[in-house]
Amino acid sequence: MLVGDITALARVLSLVEQGGPNSNAAGALVYPHGGAAYTVGITGAPGAGKSTLTDRLIGLGRADGHRIAVLAIDPSSPYSGGAILGDRVRMTDHFLDPGVFIRSMATRGHLGGLALAAPAAVRVLDAAGFPWVLLETVGVGQVEVEIAGAADTTVVVVNPGWGDSVQANKAGLLEIADIFVINKADRNGAEEARRDLEVMLELSGIAASAWRPPILKTVAATGEGSQELWHTIAAHRAFISGGPDGGALARRRAKRVADEIREIVARRLEERALGLCAGPQFEALRADVLARRIDPHAAAEVILGGLDGLDGD
Amino acid sequence: MLVGDITALARVLSLVEQGGPNSNAAGALVYPHGGAAYTVGITGAPGAGKSTLTDRLIGLGRADGHRIAVLAIDPSSPYSGGAILGDRVRMTDHFLDPGVFIRSMATRGHLGGLALAAPAAVRVLDAAGFPWVLLETVGVGQVEVEIAGAADTTVVVVNPGWGDSVQANKAGLLEIADIFVINKADRNGAEEARRDLEVMLELSGIAASAWRPPILKTVAATGEGSQELWHTIAAHRAFISGGPDGGALARRRAKRVADEIREIVARRLEERALGLCAGPQFEALRADVLARRIDPHAAAEVILGGLDGLDGD
């Protein structure tokens, strides 16, 4: 994988997506080889045109001579491991280009798993030498927004008349957006959508010295505005990379690492809690509680005491 | 408190509501004295008339010579510790009756806390000798439904034209309901509401031998139908108490205890995870991850290893 074998890359990704000890071991092996990739998250409601826009960005990146990897994440899809997502089929322009690697990831039973599997897969693509990793998520649910928001630059794609389709998570989208794109801007309502976004940004009170998310208009189907988006991504990258200590980018990555470690710890503890609250010892404790020999909090203490004696498996 | 001192009871409840070691110690002290109380959960959308209905049930229970405690839980209210909730003021009929104890509980910062504080408070009221504890929750959010559903008999109160107000959690309400009450049944649409509920029950496929939730009509404001509700609660109690091993009631209570212990264990582990993911050791690990000396999963392992060495505080 490290010398450019695409089949090997696909295999490592499959392993890392699964989670568990082997997956973590694979992740640990590749991690030292990464660090050069820059990630761009692209999110928005289904049908907003994210895939077509991603396709345009691939074309522009390739024209600049960069290798590009795309991780397309669809929590609602049962397909994974390189299977073609709904609209992924449109990316056929780059199907035969060895400088482009496209991978789909879908939920394996539980949404929470994706939030950990996605950054692990990004690290693999990073180690495989892709300087650009585009992280495209389908939908604006909490997990999708979280995944796309954990990129170096996050692009939120909306459409004219977008308000209703993302109503449930407007605040979440506003929080993660570095760049807003109004795609299908040739339709009615593009200007209203821009004003809505302006008002939201105004109300959110961005500091004068901070990056103010630009609002771009694109028509991905024709390519209109995609060059400007590519340049704006580069401008955001330059802006957050500035400063003596690596600037906002370094802080953002440091925060992301802390969040991820916390999330892994929380998940592992959750698994342990489930494991501890089952079996004969647990049943005996429950019987004690029902017989009023001990109360539920004392029973929990006994179980937590058992945890402290366990090895970290 | 155990000999009927109401001021002492109020103090123990305040202590138990707070959570933490002293709270748990108080809970452990009173727990052996309980076991005789029967709990009735009453839930439904705000404005459905739950308080007025509860008021009617208090009157009927008192007429039968029972002492009755009411725990009114409103996660959205900032008031707690016996403060008067919005519509609690209507319960003045019983204000001077020493056989009636009414307590309000609201959220203390986090909703999750209520899910543990409510059963702890019920155990105190049980130990204080109330044979009936009515658990009234305001609203149909997940936590409220969970709390009301953790009663021996759960009454779900709806109104004619109720569909929209509880749309978000219809399935949750259906799952917990032992008795449906269509309150304000003198209004238009009561019969349609009954048919809607019948269809929902039909679709849920209740086993022939199981309790099929009756659908009652009441007008709490005039008292119409409340006698039938009181009798139906008694009928449900008799139904689930039957059988050689205490029947469905014993199984229900055993499941509840297991759920509560699991919840306490999960919360405690969550607290520990938060505690572990902060401080100098965590910062050093994060720096190692950022420098690619170890990967996030390995960092989490180190932290989890530290957990195992801790005392159960």
Interface residues (C-beta under 8 A of the other chain):
Chain A: N24 G27 A28 Y31 P32 G34 G35 P119 A120 R123 R253 A254 V257 A258 E260 I261 R262 I264 V265 A266 R268 L269 E270 R272 A273 L274 L276 C277 F282 L285 R286 V289 L290 R292 I294 D295 P296 H297 A298 A299 A300 E301 I303 L304 G305 L307 D308 G309 L310 D311 G312
Chain B: N24 G27 A28 Y31 P32 G34 G35 P119 A120 R123 R253 A254 V257 A258 E260 I261 R262 I264 V265 A266 R268 L269 E270 R272 A273 L274 L276 C277 F282 L285 R286 V289 L290 R292 I294 D295 P296 H297 A298 A299 A300 E301 I303 L304 G305 L307 D308 G309 L310 D311 G312
